[in-house]
Amino acid sequence: MYAISNEYMSDRDFEQYYSDLKELFATEGWKQLVADAEDEFAIYNSVDLIPANQSLEYNRGYIKALTWLMDRPVSLELEAKQRATKTV
């Protein structure tokens, strides 16, 4: 899984980053992007549907990228909680 660590951001920078992404996640555009990613995930997650000229590794990479995108709100919340426990 891809990991983006913001542990070296200042608390103030992280708060702005967190706020900006929370605002993004609440938009209709984000919801549509995630719905499209879920549709793509369903297509690329089946070995039976891989055309003969596409490699399995390509599909795996694509699935990882889609998963990262769809899980970003959850991973952001986890990171915020981890930062909060470190500062307490």
Contacts in CASP RR format, 6 or more apart in sequence:
PFRMAT RR
TARGET T0000
AUTHOR 0000-0000-0000
METHOD contacts of the structure
MODEL  1
MYAISNEYMSDRDFEQYYSDLKELFATEGWKQLVADAEDEFAIYNSVDLI
PANQSLEYNRGYIKALTWLMDRPVSLELEAKQRATKTV
1 64 0 8 1.000
1 67 0 8 1.000
1 68 0 8 1.000
2 64 0 8 1.000
2 65 0 8 1.000
2 68 0 8 1.000
4 75 0 8 1.000
5 79 0 8 1.000
6 14 0 8 1.000
6 17 0 8 1.000
6 79 0 8 1.000
7 83 0 8 1.000
9 17 0 8 1.000
11 83 0 8 1.000
11 87 0 8 1.000
14 80 0 8 1.000
14 83 0 8 1.000
18 76 0 8 1.000
18 80 0 8 1.000
21 72 0 8 1.000
21 73 0 8 1.000
21 76 0 8 1.000
22 76 0 8 1.000
24 30 0 8 1.000
25 72 0 8 1.000
25 73 0 8 1.000
25 76 0 8 1.000
33 69 0 8 1.000
34 69 0 8 1.000
34 70 0 8 1.000
37 66 0 8 1.000
37 69 0 8 1.000
37 70 0 8 1.000
38 70 0 8 1.000
40 62 0 8 1.000
40 66 0 8 1.000
41 63 0 8 1.000
41 66 0 8 1.000
41 67 0 8 1.000
41 70 0 8 1.000
43 49 0 8 1.000
44 50 0 8 1.000
44 59 0 8 1.000
44 62 0 8 1.000
44 63 0 8 1.000
44 66 0 8 1.000
45 63 0 8 1.000
47 56 0 8 1.000
50 56 0 8 1.000
50 59 0 8 1.000
END
